[in-house]
Amino acid sequence: MNIKWKLRIAAAQREVWTGAQLRRLLAEKAGLELSSASVSALFTKEPSQVKMSTLAALCTALECTPNDLIEVDTTPVQRPATPVQPAAELPRTASARGRSMPPI
């Protein structure tokens, strides 16, 4: 599975070019106050996690859907086939050499 963060593209399509513009939109339209550093990180890096409330605020501010911000490739990962290993040879026992077992 591969996840792609597309905030910068979604913002640019709505003529939001800077983190400062996005920060103002978040405050005005969604009521979310984020630090400049937090907005900059969202704008320039792919986050490892995003709060649902932040995602909702981004969608409100940019008038978009989560699909506009996140692209998820759910193609199954191809795993290499594991080679079949031959069964280990069993140790030879006395009966395998032609001798009979002693009486019980």
N, C-alpha and C positions, 0 to 999 in steps of 0.2 A: 504494500500500500504506500502511496506517495501523496503528501499533502503540500499544496502550494499556497502561500499567503499572497493575496492579490490586492492589498489595501492601496498601495501606491497607484496601481492601474485604475482601480475603481474611483479613487479620489481625482486623478487626472481627468478621467472621463466626465467628471462633474466640475471641472475647472478649479479644483482645490490643489494648489501646487506646493504649499509649504506646511510644515508642522504647525506653525502659528495659526494659519488659516483653519486647519483641522481642529486645533485646540479651541478656537473661538466658536466654531460650529458645534462642537461637542457641548460647550457650555450653554450656548444660546438655544439650540434645538433639542438637546437631550438632557440638559441639566447636569452633565457630568464634568466635574472639574478634575483634570489630570495635570500632572506636572509637565513642564516642557520636555524633560528627559523621558518621561513615559511615552508621550506622544511621538517624540523623535524615535524612540526604540520601536514603537509599533510601525512607524513609517519606513524605517530603514532596515529593520531586521525581521527575520521570520521567527515569530514567538513560538516557544515550546508549548505554551498553554495560554488561553485567553478566557477570562471570566465571561460567563454568559451575559452579565449586565453590561460589560464593556462592549461585547459583540452587538448587543441590542442597541446600545448608544451609538455605536459607529453606523449601524444600519439606519437609525433614525436621523442622525446628522447628515449622512450622505444620501438619504432616501434610496436605499438599496436593500437587497436581501443578503442573507449569509452566503448564498451561492455566488454573489458578486465578489465576496471577500475571500472565500476559501474554495479551493479546487481540490477535490479528493479523487484520486485514482484508485479504484478498488480492484484493479486487475490482480488476480491471484499471482503470487510470486512463484516462479518456476524453480523448483528445487531439483538439484541433480539427483538422478536415480542412484540409489545406493547399490553397489555391486553385491551380488549374492556370493557369500563366502562359502566354500565347501565345508561340510561338516568335518570336524576334527576326527582323525582316525582313532577309533577306540582301541585301547590297549588289548593285546591278545591275551586271552585267558587260557587256563589249562585245557578247558574243553575245546577251545578253538584249535589246539594242537593235536587233537585226536584222543586225549585221555578222558576217561570217564570221571565223574565226581565220586568222592568216597561216599559210602552208605551213611545214612543218618541214624 
